[in-house]
Amino acid sequence: MKFKSLLILPLLVASLKAASVDDLTFDLMVDGTEYWVTDCIWEISGSLEIPSTYNGLPVTKIFNSMGGGVFSSRTNLTSIVIPNSVTSIGGSTFYGCTSLTSITIPDRMKLIDHSTFYGCTSLTSITIPDSVISIKQDAFSGCTSLTSITIPDSLISIGRDAFEDTGLSFLEDTNSIKYLLGALGNTAYLIDASSASGNVVLPNTVDGASVTLIGDNAFEECTSLASITIGDSVISIGNDAFDDCTSLASITIPDSVTTIGNGVFNGCSSLTSITIPKSVTSIGYTPFGGDGGMFSPPISSINTITLPYKFAGSADSLGIPGDAEITVNFDDVSEGLLANTNFVAGISEEVTFDSSAVDQAIADEAQARADADAILQANIDAVAASMQSYVDSAVAQAHSEGVTAGIQAVTSNPQSYQLYNESSIMEMNVTNPTLSMLNESEQAQVEFTLETSTDLEDWNIEERIQRTVQATGDKFFVRIKSGVPYVTANVLVFNHPSYGEILTDQSGNVLYGFSIDSVGEDPIYIGAAWPLAPQIADPEPDAGVTAALTSGTFSNASGGPWLKINNRPVYTYASDSEPNQASGHGLGFVWFTIKPDGTLNQ
């Protein structure tokens, strides 16, 4: 028997060979620019370092398209280093890797997917980088030896049972509700309130940490929960957070909340009324039930709902029962008109909308606009009157020099003067293009000439007014020869001592881009920490700004219009306490200042 065991031992040693790149399967993606790790041999063991490139191309993802985890149940794998080139790891990737004790997560990851580390019973500690904003369902469930984890303060979503059956210690409040502490110790995430009952008032802080998030399914099936008041530090309420809280009759949601997940109040059969504050910019699918499928029907007990104007016409997708009375909150004409348009579209026939407030607001705005136009016209008339003698003298001088000149009565929109002070412009019909005049305030020398629209297109911005001055039968354009035009730029260039030339708004608020956003798409992040930059009309660029500047609205953001640079969303940072500060640059490896050409300052 001893001799026989000696023969078997070398075979066992051979089967436990060290992990290498040859143990992995790499698939070239369709576009031919990157590789994914899609599989590995079952016998892989020991330590593994995944390369950042393969065949000269970056390795960007670890994902098995067949649904299984790439390293799932590889019980002899002890440690793994994932390069920073990887931006995404599929669900269940390390499911059941019972010998895994160490792993390095790249700092470009945006989420930890479902069941990624499920059952990694030897994993004792892990650091999640600041770039991660979401941890999905069961991500670390069953990691029984996990006693230390660093959670970034960038987190905005925690999935159901993400830390179930781990060795982690949680903070608890007086209601025995469990919280997970963020990396800096100043943020806490509510992840388990399964014992909540009666009337609960959530604290704003736990052990000095601000409670910012209610995780998925946190209060699920708390059948004795009668009422809950959410603290005004919370900004996000996760999916199914109050699912089947059958005794819940009252809930207070503060104005700090910006995001409400899917199916939040499914099965809350005692809930009769609810107010969603105007701060909420994103509501998931059927928060009140009613998807008509495998989940609960609309909550028949609800009879009154107050919604932000943005969701006024979304009764069906929100799962609102047909006989519920809906009140719409809006602050200004544009919001009211949007809400009214949604109702007119007939999305929910049972809902009515009182448009009297909108009608009055429209009338008030029209009157204010007329008053402003009258004041502007009066100013133009005053300037014209004060310059009349000067113009007469100039024309007489032109005639004495043999130049044909004269006054042309011109009817024009006041917006024709938007780039320049009115006193910099004299409306004249001059057939000789060499006639020049110095205006009364001596701010700019102007030349009046009859030009064609083709000529106008050849002038640069310093040489022309963007809109034409319309006269009977002819169009007259004004060319600025010298002097500083009266331009009020909305987007400026600031030479930051650390980051070089960056863009700010006219008040010096630094403008930021979110690297996850895509050109032409809605903003991914909606929240108070990084508010979208407002811009009512198309913005004027400062000298040196070469990016394309526009304004517009987004389908998933209330209000607006918002500033867009190179057709991407633009944000400011609430924690910038003074002009040109740029304290948000580089946060989470996803927030960056913007260069004058519109690219992110990465």
C-alpha positions as CSV (number, residue, x, y, z in Angstrom):
1,M,0.0,0.0,0.0
2,K,2.8,2.4,0.8
3,F,4.3,1.8,-2.7
4,K,1.0,2.4,-4.3
5,S,0.5,5.7,-2.5
6,L,3.9,6.9,-3.6
7,L,2.8,6.4,-7.2
8,I,-0.4,8.4,-6.8
9,L,1.2,11.4,-5.0
10,P,3.0,12.8,-8.1
11,L,-0.3,12.6,-10.1
12,L,-2.0,14.7,-7.4
13,V,0.8,17.3,-7.4
14,A,0.6,17.5,-11.2
15,S,-3.1,18.2,-11.1
16,L,-2.6,21.2,-8.7
17,K,-0.3,23.1,-11.1
18,A,0.0,26.9,-10.6
19,A,-2.6,29.0,-12.4
20,S,-1.5,30.7,-15.7
21,V,-2.9,32.7,-18.6
22,D,-3.0,29.5,-20.6
23,D,-5.7,28.3,-18.2
24,L,-8.0,31.0,-19.5
25,T,-10.2,31.4,-22.6
26,F,-10.2,34.8,-24.3
27,D,-12.8,35.8,-26.9
28,L,-12.3,38.6,-29.4
29,M,-15.3,40.9,-29.5
30,V,-17.2,41.6,-32.7
31,D,-15.7,45.1,-33.2
32,G,-12.2,43.6,-33.0
33,T,-10.9,46.1,-30.4
34,E,-11.0,44.2,-27.1
35,Y,-10.9,40.7,-25.5
36,W,-13.1,39.2,-22.8
37,V,-12.2,36.4,-20.4
38,T,-15.1,34.0,-21.0
39,D,-13.9,30.7,-19.3
40,C,-11.1,28.8,-17.6
41,I,-10.2,25.2,-17.0
42,W,-11.8,23.4,-14.0
43,E,-8.4,22.4,-12.6
44,I,-7.2,26.0,-12.2
45,S,-5.5,26.5,-8.8
46,G,-3.3,28.8,-6.7
47,S,-2.8,32.4,-7.6
48,L,-3.8,34.0,-10.9
49,E,-3.0,37.4,-12.4
50,I,-5.1,38.3,-15.4
51,P,-3.2,40.3,-18.1
52,S,-4.4,43.7,-19.1
53,T,-3.8,42.9,-22.7
54,Y,-4.0,39.8,-24.9
55,N,-2.6,39.7,-28.4
56,G,-1.9,43.4,-28.2
57,L,-5.6,44.4,-27.3
58,P,-7.0,45.3,-23.9
59,V,-8.8,42.8,-21.7
60,T,-12.0,44.7,-20.7
61,K,-14.5,42.2,-19.3
62,I,-14.8,38.9,-17.4
63,F,-18.1,37.4,-18.6
64,N,-19.6,34.1,-19.6
65,S,-22.4,34.7,-22.1
66,M,-23.9,31.2,-21.3
67,G,-24.9,32.5,-17.9
68,G,-22.4,30.8,-15.6
69,G,-19.6,32.4,-13.7
70,V,-16.2,32.3,-15.4
71,F,-14.5,31.1,-12.2
72,S,-17.5,29.6,-10.6
73,S,-16.8,26.6,-8.2
74,R,-13.0,26.6,-9.0
75,T,-12.4,25.5,-5.4
76,N,-8.6,25.5,-5.7
77,L,-8.2,29.1,-6.8
78,T,-6.7,31.0,-3.8
79,S,-6.1,34.6,-5.1
80,I,-6.6,36.7,-8.2
81,V,-5.5,40.1,-9.5
82,I,-7.7,41.8,-12.0
83,P,-6.1,44.5,-14.1
84,N,-7.5,48.1,-14.3
85,S,-8.3,47.5,-18.0
86,V,-11.3,45.5,-16.8
87,T,-14.5,47.6,-16.4
88,S,-17.1,44.8,-15.9
89,I,-17.3,41.5,-14.2
90,G,-20.4,39.3,-14.8
91,G,-22.7,37.9,-12.2
92,S,-21.6,34.7,-10.2
93,T,-18.1,35.1,-11.5
94,F,-16.5,33.7,-8.3
95,Y,-19.5,31.8,-7.0
96,G,-18.4,29.0,-4.7
97,C,-14.6,29.7,-4.9
98,T,-14.2,28.4,-1.4
99,S,-10.4,28.7,-1.3
100,L,-10.3,32.3,-2.5
101,T,-8.6,34.5,0.1
102,S,-7.5,37.5,-1.8
103,I,-8.7,39.5,-4.8
104,T,-7.9,42.9,-6.3
105,I,-10.9,44.7,-7.9
106,P,-10.0,47.3,-10.6
107,D,-10.7,50.9,-9.8
108,R,-12.8,51.3,-13.1
109,M,-15.6,49.0,-12.0
110,K,-19.0,50.6,-11.7
111,L,-20.9,47.7,-10.0
112,I,-20.4,44.4,-8.2
113,D,-22.9,42.2,-10.0
114,H,-25.3,39.6,-8.5
115,S,-23.8,36.7,-6.6
116,T,-20.3,37.7,-7.7
117,F,-18.6,36.3,-4.5
118,Y,-21.4,34.1,-3.3
119,G,-20.1,31.3,-1.0
120,C,-16.5,32.5,-1.0
121,T,-16.1,31.1,2.5
122,S,-12.3,31.8,2.8
123,L,-12.5,35.5,1.8
124,T,-11.8,37.5,5.0
125,S,-11.5,41.1,3.7
126,I,-12.1,43.1,0.5
127,T,-11.7,46.7,-0.6
128,I,-14.3,48.0,-3.1
129,P,-12.9,51.0,-5.1
130,D,-14.5,54.4,-5.2
131,S,-15.7,53.9,-8.8
132,V,-18.4,51.4,-7.7
133,I,-21.9,52.9,-7.4
134,S,-24.0,49.7,-7.1
135,I,-23.7,46.3,-5.3
136,K,-26.2,43.8,-6.6
137,Q,-28.3,41.0,-5.0
138,D,-26.4,38.3,-3.0
139,A,-23.0,39.8,-4.1
140,F,-21.2,38.6,-0.9
141,S,-23.9,36.3,0.5
142,G,-22.4,33.2,2.3
143,C,-18.9,34.7,2.7
144,T,-18.8,33.4,6.2
145,S,-15.2,34.5,6.9
146,L,-15.7,38.0,5.6
147,T,-15.1,40.3,8.6
148,S,-13.8,43.4,7.0
149,I,-15.0,45.3,3.9
150,T,-14.3,48.8,2.7
151,I,-17.5,50.3,1.1
152,P,-17.0,53.5,-0.9
153,D,-19.1,56.6,-0.2
154,S,-19.9,56.7,-3.9
155,L,-22.5,53.9,-3.5
156,I,-26.1,54.6,-4.5
157,S,-27.6,51.1,-4.5
158,I,-27.3,47.9,-2.4
159,G,-29.1,44.8,-3.6
160,R,-31.1,42.3,-1.6
161,D,-29.1,40.0,0.8
162,A,-25.9,41.4,-0.6
163,F,-24.2,40.7,2.8
164,E,-26.3,37.8,4.1
165,D,-24.5,35.2,6.2
166,T,-21.2,37.0,6.4
167,G,-18.9,37.7,9.4
168,L,-19.4,41.4,9.1
169,S,-20.3,43.6,12.1
170,F,-23.1,46.1,11.4
171,L,-24.2,49.3,13.1
172,E,-27.6,49.1,14.7
173,D,-30.1,51.9,15.8
174,T,-32.6,51.7,18.6
175,N,-35.0,49.8,16.4
176,S,-32.4,47.0,15.8
177,I,-32.2,48.1,12.1
178,K,-28.8,47.2,10.6
179,Y,-26.6,49.6,8.7
180,L,-23.3,49.1,6.7
181,L,-20.7,51.8,7.3
182,G,-19.0,53.6,4.3
183,A,-15.3,53.8,3.8
184,L,-14.8,57.3,5.4
185,G,-17.0,56.5,8.3
186,N,-19.4,59.4,7.6
187,T,-22.0,57.4,5.5
188,A,-24.2,54.6,6.6
189,Y,-26.4,52.3,4.4
190,L,-29.6,50.7,5.7
191,I,-29.5,47.1,4.6
192,D,-31.7,45.1,7.0
193,A,-34.9,46.2,8.8
194,S,-36.6,42.8,9.0
195,S,-37.5,43.3,12.7
196,A,-39.1,46.8,12.2
197,S,-42.5,47.2,13.7
198,G,-44.9,49.8,14.9
199,N,-44.2,53.5,14.2
200,V,-40.6,53.9,13.0
201,V,-38.7,57.2,12.6
202,L,-35.4,56.6,10.8
203,P,-32.5,58.5,12.3
204,N,-30.5,60.9,10.1
205,T,-27.2,59.6,11.6
206,V,-26.1,56.3,13.2
207,D,-22.9,56.6,15.3
208,G,-22.2,59.9,13.6
209,A,-22.6,58.5,10.1
210,S,-25.2,60.0,7.8
211,V,-27.9,57.5,6.6
212,T,-28.1,58.0,2.8
213,L,-29.5,54.8,1.4
214,I,-32.3,52.3,2.0
215,G,-31.2,49.1,0.3
216,D,-33.3,46.7,-1.8
217,N,-35.9,44.7,0.2
218,A,-34.8,46.3,3.5
219,F,-38.3,46.3,5.1
220,E,-39.7,43.4,3.1
221,E,-42.6,41.6,4.8
222,C,-42.4,43.7,7.9
223,T,-46.1,43.0,8.5
224,S,-46.2,44.8,11.8
225,L,-44.8,48.1,10.5
226,A,-47.5,50.7,10.9
227,S,-45.8,53.9,9.8
228,I,-42.4,55.1,8.9
229,T,-40.8,58.6,8.7
230,I,-37.6,58.6,6.5
231,G,-34.8,60.9,7.6
232,D,-33.9,63.8,5.4
233,S,-30.4,62.5,4.9
234,V,-31.7,59.6,2.6
235,I,-31.2,60.2,-1.1
236,S,-32.2,56.7,-2.5
237,I,-34.8,54.1,-1.7
238,G,-34.0,50.7,-3.2
239,N,-36.1,48.1,-5.2
240,D,-38.9,46.4,-3.2
241,A,-37.9,48.3,-0.1
242,F,-41.3,48.0,1.6
243,D,-42.6,45.0,-0.3
244,D,-45.6,43.3,1.5
245,C,-45.6,45.6,4.5
246,T,-49.3,44.9,4.8
247,S,-49.9,47.0,7.9
248,L,-48.0,50.1,6.6
249,A,-50.6,52.9,6.6
250,S,-48.4,56.0,6.6
251,I,-45.0,56.9,5.1
252,T,-43.2,60.2,4.9
253,I,-40.6,60.7,2.2
254,P,-38.3,63.7,2.6
255,D,-37.3,66.2,-0.1
256,S,-33.8,64.8,0.0
257,V,-34.8,61.6,-1.9
258,T,-34.0,61.7,-5.6
259,T,-34.4,58.0,-6.6
260,I,-37.2,55.4,-5.9
261,G,-36.7,51.9,-7.1
262,N,-38.9,49.2,-8.7
263,G,-41.9,47.8,-6.8
264,V,-41.1,49.8,-3.6
265,F,-44.7,49.6,-2.2
266,N,-45.9,46.3,-3.8
267,G,-48.4,44.6,-1.5
268,C,-48.7,47.5,1.0
269,S,-52.4,46.9,1.3
270,S,-53.1,49.3,4.1
271,L,-51.5,52.3,2.4
272,T,-54.3,54.9,1.5
273,S,-52.3,58.0,0.5
274,I,-48.7,58.9,-0.4
275,T,-46.8,62.0,-1.4
276,I,-43.7,61.7,-3.7
277,P,-41.7,64.9,-3.3
278,K,-40.7,67.0,-6.3
279,S,-37.0,66.2,-5.5
280,V,-37.6,62.7,-7.0
281,T,-36.3,62.5,-10.5
282,S,-36.3,58.7,-11.0
283,I,-39.1,56.2,-10.2
284,G,-38.7,52.6,-11.0
285,Y,-41.4,50.4,-12.6
286,T,-44.7,49.8,-10.8
287,P,-43.7,51.0,-7.3
288,F,-47.5,50.6,-6.4
289,G,-47.9,47.2,-8.0
290,G,-50.1,46.6,-11.1
291,D,-47.8,45.2,-13.7
292,G,-50.4,42.6,-14.6
293,G,-47.9,39.8,-14.5
294,M,-46.5,37.6,-11.8
295,F,-46.4,40.3,-9.2
296,S,-49.1,42.0,-7.1
297,P,-51.9,44.0,-8.7
298,P,-52.3,47.7,-8.0
299,I,-52.7,48.6,-4.3
300,S,-56.5,49.0,-4.2
301,S,-56.4,50.8,-0.9
302,I,-54.6,53.9,-2.3
303,N,-57.0,56.7,-3.1
304,T,-54.8,59.8,-3.2
305,I,-51.3,60.2,-4.6
306,T,-49.2,63.4,-5.0
307,L,-46.6,63.2,-7.8
308,P,-43.9,65.5,-9.2
309,Y,-45.1,67.0,-12.5
310,K,-42.6,64.8,-14.5
311,F,-44.6,61.7,-13.6
312,A,-48.1,63.2,-14.1
313,G,-49.0,61.0,-17.0
314,S,-47.3,57.8,-15.9
315,A,-50.3,56.3,-14.0
316,D,-50.1,53.0,-15.9
317,S,-46.3,52.4,-15.6
318,L,-46.3,53.3,-11.9
319,G,-49.1,50.9,-11.2
320,I,-51.5,53.5,-9.8
321,P,-55.1,52.2,-9.4
322,G,-57.6,53.7,-11.8
323,D,-59.8,55.3,-9.2
324,A,-57.0,57.1,-7.3
325,E,-57.1,60.9,-7.1
326,I,-53.8,62.3,-8.3
327,T,-52.4,65.7,-7.4
328,V,-49.5,67.1,-9.5
329,N,-46.8,69.4,-8.0
330,F,-45.2,72.0,-10.3
331,D,-43.4,75.3,-9.7
332,D,-43.4,77.1,-13.0
333,V,-45.1,77.3,-16.4
334,S,-42.9,74.9,-18.1
335,E,-43.5,72.2,-15.5
336,G,-47.2,72.8,-15.5
337,L,-47.4,72.6,-19.3
338,L,-45.5,69.3,-19.3
339,A,-47.9,67.8,-16.8
340,N,-50.9,69.1,-18.7
341,T,-49.5,67.7,-22.0
342,N,-49.2,64.3,-20.4
343,F,-52.8,64.3,-19.3
344,V,-54.0,65.5,-22.6
345,A,-52.2,62.6,-24.2
346,G,-54.8,60.4,-22.5
347,I,-52.4,58.1,-20.8
348,S,-54.8,57.6,-17.9
349,E,-58.4,58.6,-18.6
350,E,-59.4,58.5,-14.9
351,V,-57.0,61.3,-14.0
352,T,-58.1,64.9,-14.3
353,F,-55.9,68.0,-14.2
354,D,-56.9,71.5,-13.2
355,S,-55.1,73.8,-15.7
356,S,-56.3,77.1,-14.2
357,A,-53.0,77.6,-12.4
358,V,-51.1,77.0,-15.6
359,D,-53.4,79.3,-17.6
360,Q,-52.8,82.1,-15.0
361,A,-49.1,81.5,-15.0
362,I,-49.0,81.7,-18.8
363,A,-50.9,85.0,-18.7
364,D,-48.6,86.4,-16.1
365,E,-45.5,85.4,-18.0
366,A,-46.9,86.9,-21.3
367,Q,-47.6,90.2,-19.5
368,A,-44.1,90.2,-18.0
369,R,-42.6,89.5,-21.4
370,A,-44.6,92.4,-22.9
371,D,-43.5,94.7,-20.1
372,A,-39.8,93.8,-20.7
373,D,-40.2,94.3,-24.4
374,A,-41.7,97.7,-23.9
375,I,-38.8,98.7,-21.6
376,L,-36.2,97.5,-24.1
377,Q,-37.9,99.3,-27.0
378,A,-38.0,102.5,-24.9
379,N,-34.3,102.2,-24.3
380,I,-33.7,101.7,-28.0
381,D,-35.8,104.7,-28.8
382,A,-33.9,106.8,-26.3
383,V,-30.6,105.8,-27.7
384,A,-31.8,106.6,-31.3
385,A,-33.1,110.0,-30.2
386,S,-29.9,111.0,-28.4
387,M,-27.8,110.0,-31.5
388,Q,-30.0,111.6,-34.1
389,S,-28.1,114.9,-34.3
390,Y,-24.8,112.9,-34.4
391,V,-26.1,110.7,-37.2
392,D,-27.4,113.8,-39.2
393,S,-24.0,115.4,-38.9
394,A,-22.3,112.2,-40.0
395,V,-24.5,111.8,-43.0
396,A,-24.0,115.5,-44.0
397,Q,-20.3,115.0,-43.7
398,A,-20.6,111.9,-45.9
399,H,-22.5,113.9,-48.5
400,S,-19.9,116.6,-48.5
401,E,-17.3,114.0,-49.3
402,G,-19.4,112.7,-52.3
403,V,-20.6,109.6,-50.5
404,T,-24.2,108.5,-50.9
405,A,-25.7,107.9,-47.5
406,G,-29.0,108.3,-45.8
407,I,-31.3,107.1,-42.9
408,Q,-33.2,103.9,-43.5
409,A,-36.2,103.2,-41.3
410,V,-35.8,99.7,-40.0
411,T,-38.3,97.5,-38.1
412,S,-36.4,94.9,-36.2
413,N,-36.7,92.5,-33.3
414,P,-34.9,93.6,-30.2
415,Q,-33.1,90.3,-30.2
416,S,-31.2,91.5,-33.2
417,Y,-29.0,93.3,-30.8
418,Q,-28.3,90.4,-28.5
419,L,-24.5,90.5,-28.9
420,Y,-23.9,94.2,-28.6
421,N,-25.0,97.2,-26.7
422,E,-27.8,99.1,-28.5
423,S,-25.7,102.3,-28.7
424,S,-23.1,100.4,-30.8
425,I,-25.5,100.1,-33.7
426,M,-26.9,102.6,-36.1
427,E,-29.3,101.4,-38.7
428,M,-28.5,103.0,-42.0
429,N,-28.6,102.2,-45.7
430,V,-25.2,103.1,-47.1
431,T,-24.4,102.3,-50.7
432,N,-20.8,103.1,-50.3
433,P,-19.1,100.4,-48.2
434,T,-16.2,102.7,-47.2
435,L,-18.3,104.9,-45.0
436,S,-17.4,104.5,-41.3
437,M,-18.6,106.2,-38.2
438,L,-17.5,106.4,-34.6
439,N,-20.6,106.0,-32.3
440,E,-21.5,108.4,-29.6
441,S,-19.9,106.5,-26.7
442,E,-16.8,105.8,-28.7
443,Q,-17.0,102.1,-27.8
444,A,-16.7,100.7,-31.3
445,Q,-16.1,101.9,-34.8
446,V,-18.9,100.6,-37.0
447,E,-19.3,100.3,-40.7
448,F,-22.7,100.2,-42.4
449,T,-22.9,98.5,-45.7
450,L,-25.4,96.7,-47.9
451,E,-24.3,93.1,-47.9
452,T,-25.6,89.7,-49.1
453,S,-26.2,86.8,-46.8
454,T,-23.3,85.0,-48.5
455,D,-21.0,87.8,-47.4
456,L,-22.3,87.5,-43.9
457,E,-21.5,83.9,-43.7
458,D,-17.8,84.7,-44.3
459,W,-17.6,87.1,-41.3
460,N,-16.4,85.7,-38.0
461,I,-18.2,86.2,-34.7
462,E,-16.3,89.4,-33.9
463,E,-17.4,90.9,-37.3
464,R,-21.1,90.3,-37.3
465,I,-24.4,90.3,-35.4
466,Q,-25.9,86.8,-35.5
467,R,-29.4,87.9,-36.5
468,T,-30.2,90.2,-39.5
469,V,-31.8,93.6,-39.3
470,Q,-34.9,93.3,-41.5
471,A,-35.9,96.3,-43.6
472,T,-38.5,96.6,-46.3
473,G,-37.3,94.8,-49.4
474,D,-33.7,94.5,-48.1
475,K,-31.6,93.0,-45.3
476,F,-28.9,95.1,-43.8
477,F,-26.0,93.7,-41.8
478,V,-23.8,95.5,-39.4
479,R,-20.1,94.8,-39.4
480,I,-18.0,95.7,-36.3
481,K,-14.6,97.1,-37.3
482,S,-13.1,97.5,-33.9
483,G,-13.9,97.7,-30.2
484,V,-15.1,95.2,-27.6
485,P,-18.6,93.8,-28.3
486,Y,-21.1,93.5,-25.5
487,V,-21.2,89.7,-25.1
488,T,-22.3,88.1,-21.8
489,A,-20.7,84.6,-22.0
490,N,-22.4,81.8,-20.1
491,V,-19.5,79.3,-20.4
492,L,-16.1,80.6,-19.5
493,V,-12.5,79.3,-19.5
494,F,-10.6,79.3,-16.2
495,N,-6.9,78.5,-15.9
496,H,-6.9,76.2,-12.9
497,P,-3.5,76.0,-11.1
498,S,-3.8,72.2,-10.9
499,Y,-5.9,71.1,-13.8
500,G,-5.1,73.7,-16.5
501,E,-7.8,75.3,-18.6
502,I,-11.3,74.1,-17.5
503,L,-14.8,75.3,-18.1
504,T,-17.1,77.1,-15.6
505,D,-20.4,78.9,-15.8
506,Q,-20.7,82.7,-15.6
507,S,-20.8,82.5,-11.8
508,G,-17.5,80.6,-11.6
509,N,-19.1,77.2,-10.8
510,V,-16.8,74.6,-12.2
511,L,-18.5,72.3,-14.8
512,Y,-18.0,68.6,-14.7
513,G,-18.7,65.6,-16.9
514,F,-19.7,62.1,-15.7
515,S,-17.5,59.6,-17.6
516,I,-20.3,57.0,-17.6
517,D,-22.6,59.3,-19.6
518,S,-22.8,58.8,-23.4
519,V,-23.0,61.4,-26.2
520,G,-26.6,62.2,-27.0
521,E,-28.0,60.2,-24.1
522,D,-29.8,61.0,-20.8
523,P,-27.6,61.6,-17.7
524,I,-26.9,58.5,-15.7
525,Y,-26.6,60.3,-12.3
526,I,-29.5,62.3,-11.0
527,G,-29.0,63.7,-7.5
528,A,-28.4,66.7,-5.3
529,A,-24.6,66.1,-4.9
530,W,-24.0,66.7,-8.6
531,P,-26.9,68.9,-9.9
532,L,-27.3,69.3,-13.7
533,A,-26.1,72.8,-14.9
534,P,-29.2,74.8,-16.0
535,Q,-29.2,76.7,-19.3
536,I,-32.5,78.2,-20.5
537,A,-31.3,79.5,-23.9
538,D,-28.5,78.4,-26.1
539,P,-25.3,79.5,-24.3
540,E,-22.8,82.0,-25.4
541,P,-19.2,80.8,-25.4
542,D,-16.3,82.8,-23.9
543,A,-13.2,83.3,-26.0
544,G,-11.2,80.1,-26.1
545,V,-14.3,77.8,-25.9
546,T,-14.3,75.5,-28.9
547,A,-16.8,72.9,-27.6
548,A,-20.3,72.8,-29.1
549,L,-22.7,74.4,-26.5
550,T,-26.4,73.8,-26.5
551,S,-29.3,73.6,-24.1
552,G,-32.1,71.0,-23.9
553,T,-34.0,68.7,-21.7
554,F,-33.6,65.0,-20.7
555,S,-36.3,62.4,-20.4
556,N,-35.2,61.2,-17.0
557,A,-34.5,64.6,-15.4
558,S,-37.1,67.0,-14.2
559,G,-36.9,70.7,-15.0
560,G,-34.4,72.1,-17.4
561,P,-33.5,73.0,-20.0
562,W,-30.0,71.9,-19.1
563,L,-26.6,72.8,-20.5
564,K,-25.0,70.3,-22.9
565,I,-21.4,70.4,-24.0
566,N,-20.6,68.3,-27.1
567,N,-24.1,66.9,-26.6
568,R,-23.3,65.4,-23.2
569,P,-24.9,66.2,-19.8
570,V,-23.0,68.8,-17.7
571,Y,-23.0,68.9,-13.9
572,T,-21.8,71.2,-11.1
573,Y,-20.6,69.9,-7.7
574,A,-22.6,70.8,-4.6
575,S,-19.5,70.6,-2.3
576,D,-17.6,73.3,-4.3
577,S,-17.7,76.1,-1.7
578,E,-16.2,78.9,-3.8
579,P,-15.8,79.9,-7.4
580,N,-13.4,77.9,-9.6
581,Q,-12.7,75.4,-6.8
582,A,-12.9,72.1,-8.7
583,S,-12.9,69.9,-5.6
584,G,-14.9,67.3,-7.4
585,H,-12.3,66.6,-10.1
586,G,-11.4,62.9,-10.2
587,L,-13.9,61.7,-7.5
588,G,-14.6,58.0,-7.9
589,F,-12.5,58.0,-11.1
590,V,-15.7,59.0,-12.9
591,W,-16.2,62.8,-12.3
592,F,-13.9,65.1,-14.2
593,T,-13.6,68.8,-15.1
594,I,-14.1,69.7,-18.8
595,K,-11.5,71.1,-21.2
596,P,-12.4,74.1,-23.6
597,D,-12.8,71.6,-26.4
598,G,-15.5,69.7,-24.4
599,T,-13.4,66.6,-23.6
600,L,-13.1,65.3,-20.1
601,N,-10.0,66.3,-18.2
602,Q,-9.0,62.7,-17.5
